[in-house]
Amino acid sequence: MIAKALRLLTTQLRQYIASTDTVPDPPDATEPPSPYVVLGNIALADVPDLSPPIRQRTVLSMVNVHEEAAFKNAPHYERNGTDTRYRNAPVHMNLFLLFSANYDLYENALIRLSQVIEFFQGKNVFTFLDAPLPEFIGDEELAEVRLILDLYTLSFEQINYLWGSLGGKQVPSVMYKMRLVRLKADRTLAAGKLIEEIESREDIF
């Protein structure tokens, strides 16, 4: 589910930047046109021969995950007519996403960063129902998922700690908190009929 959610964001952000791009390719460019946005680990920015490469691109990296405590008390059973299925409640996650503009030219990095912010300012709720990827079509579990992104501001101390833990040089970046990625394993713990009546026996007392 996490990988699918990030692929959805990467695809839609890539399409937006392609439609509004103002960053020219360098005149001596020998690489094919950039896909604008890639899913990757920005901590590996200085590692050569990566596939896909993350140089001269905007890189989406997941840097933290935690459970949304407000939904921990969800029902652990499902009713279908007179049948009941018991299963663990779905896990609702908050993902902290770092968008890093990893470009040699600093001005281009700032342009890309502005495009990222503009995109999520205009649209911050995503569903798989409007996803352009064909593998998401018809998946009933994905149809129940909504991804909500909020800008997440870090303090100078947190920024310093984040990039220190990533072990790389700091590049222009912005972080978003993505809420409600629903993770549910289709595993039934038990099943049975609903209790429709209670029989009282006085002879057992």
Secondary structure in CASP SS format (residue, H / E / C, confidence):
PFRMAT SS
TARGET T0000
AUTHOR 0000-0000-0000
METHOD secondary structure of the structure
MODEL  1
M C 1.00
I H 1.00
A H 1.00
K H 1.00
A H 1.00
L H 1.00
R H 1.00
L H 1.00
L H 1.00
T H 1.00
T H 1.00
Q H 1.00
L H 1.00
R H 1.00
Q H 1.00
Y H 1.00
I H 1.00
A H 1.00
S H 1.00
T H 1.00
D C 1.00
T C 1.00
V C 1.00
P C 1.00
D C 1.00
P C 1.00
P C 1.00
D C 1.00
A C 1.00
T C 1.00
E C 1.00
P C 1.00
P C 1.00
S C 1.00
P C 1.00
Y C 1.00
V E 1.00
V E 1.00
L E 1.00
G C 1.00
N C 1.00
I H 1.00
A H 1.00
L H 1.00
A C 1.00
D C 1.00
V C 1.00
P C 1.00
D C 1.00
L C 1.00
S C 1.00
P C 1.00
P C 1.00
I C 1.00
R C 1.00
Q C 1.00
R E 1.00
T E 1.00
V E 1.00
L E 1.00
S E 1.00
M E 1.00
V E 1.00
N E 1.00
V E 1.00
H E 1.00
E E 1.00
E C 1.00
A H 1.00
A H 1.00
F H 1.00
K C 1.00
N C 1.00
A C 1.00
P C 1.00
H C 1.00
Y E 1.00
E E 1.00
R E 1.00
N E 1.00
G C 1.00
T C 1.00
D E 1.00
T E 1.00
R E 1.00
Y E 1.00
R C 1.00
N C 1.00
A C 1.00
P C 1.00
V E 1.00
H E 1.00
M E 1.00
N E 1.00
L E 1.00
F E 1.00
L E 1.00
L E 1.00
F E 1.00
S E 1.00
A E 1.00
N E 1.00
Y C 1.00
D C 1.00
L C 1.00
Y H 1.00
E H 1.00
N H 1.00
A H 1.00
L H 1.00
I H 1.00
R H 1.00
L H 1.00
S H 1.00
Q H 1.00
V H 1.00
I H 1.00
E H 1.00
F H 1.00
F H 1.00
Q H 1.00
G H 1.00
K C 1.00
N C 1.00
V E 1.00
F E 1.00
T E 1.00
F H 1.00
L H 1.00
D H 1.00
A C 1.00
P C 1.00
L C 1.00
P H 1.00
E H 1.00
F H 1.00
I C 1.00
G C 1.00
D C 1.00
E H 1.00
E H 1.00
L H 1.00
A H 1.00
E C 1.00
V C 1.00
R E 1.00
L E 1.00
I E 1.00
L E 1.00
D E 1.00
L E 1.00
Y E 1.00
T C 1.00
L C 1.00
S C 1.00
F H 1.00
E H 1.00
Q H 1.00
I H 1.00
N H 1.00
Y H 1.00
L H 1.00
W H 1.00
G H 1.00
S H 1.00
L H 1.00
G C 1.00
G C 1.00
K C 1.00
Q C 1.00
V C 1.00
P C 1.00
S E 1.00
V E 1.00
M E 1.00
Y E 1.00
K E 1.00
M E 1.00
R E 1.00
L E 1.00
V E 1.00
R E 1.00
L E 1.00
K C 1.00
A C 1.00
D C 1.00
R C 1.00
T C 1.00
L C 1.00
A E 1.00
A E 1.00
G E 1.00
K E 1.00
L C 1.00
I C 1.00
E C 1.00
E C 1.00
I C 1.00
E C 1.00
S C 1.00
R C 1.00
E H 1.00
D H 1.00
I H 1.00
F C 1.00
END
